[in-house]
Structure formats: C-alpha cells, structure tokens
C-alpha cells in the first residue's frame, strides 16, 4: 500500500478536524448557560477533551501545510502560526487566537493548575467553531 501524499494527509487532517468539531458540538447542548456548564463535570470533561484534540489536529495540519509549501520550520513550536501568518495563509488576528488556543490546550493537557471554566466555556461556545472554520477555509484556499 502506497504511503499517502502530503496533499492526501492534509485532506485527511481537515476531515479529522471536521469530525472532532461535529462530535464536540453534537455532545453538548447549544443553549447551555455558563452556570450549568460549571456544575456539569462530565460536560466539562467532554469539552476539554475535544478542545485538546481539535487544537492538536490544527497544529498537525499547520505543520503539514508548512511541509507541503516547503516553509522554513520554526525554531520554537509556538511559532508555527506566525509562519503561516508571515506567508499570508492566516490573518494576524487568527494567528493570535490560534496561539492563545494552543496555550489553553497546553494548560488543559498538562494540568498546570485549576482550569478556568469561564475561559473554556467562552472558547467553546463563542470562539472555537468560528476560528477553526476560518482556519480550515484558509488552508483549503491555499491548497487549491
């Protein structure tokens, strides 16, 4: 069996992100209030788990695109979105949002301290879907 091309791997990663987003948003009530979210440890665990998976997959996709476009690899992992910005693939605003999401993902994954339920709730219900869709649209556009 032939090894998938970088373009096929990019397409697979986009599908994976779409799948994670669908699984996340089908697992949570869309009209959930913050106070109810804070009380529901199972729902918080679902949101945190999918947030981690989505941001990890976004980062993987960014590296695949860098590889495909033969961009210079970053000296530090947290510079990956800066490189996409410098190469006009994503906006400066989206770069900042993705870097913040990566920081929050690291905080959740490595349990550096008490997770701020308000930040996670805000990210999941007000930012994540819009930001990830914008990122995927930008990647799809550059891969045409």
Secondary structure, 3 states (H helix, E strand, C coil): CCCCCHHHHHHHHHHHHHHHHHHHHHHCCCCCCHHHHHHCHHHHHHHHHHHHHHHHHHHHHHHHHHHHHCCCCCCCHHHHHHHHHHCCCCCHHHHHHHHHHHHHHHHHHHCCCCCCHHHHHHHHHHHHHHHHHHHHHHHHHHCC
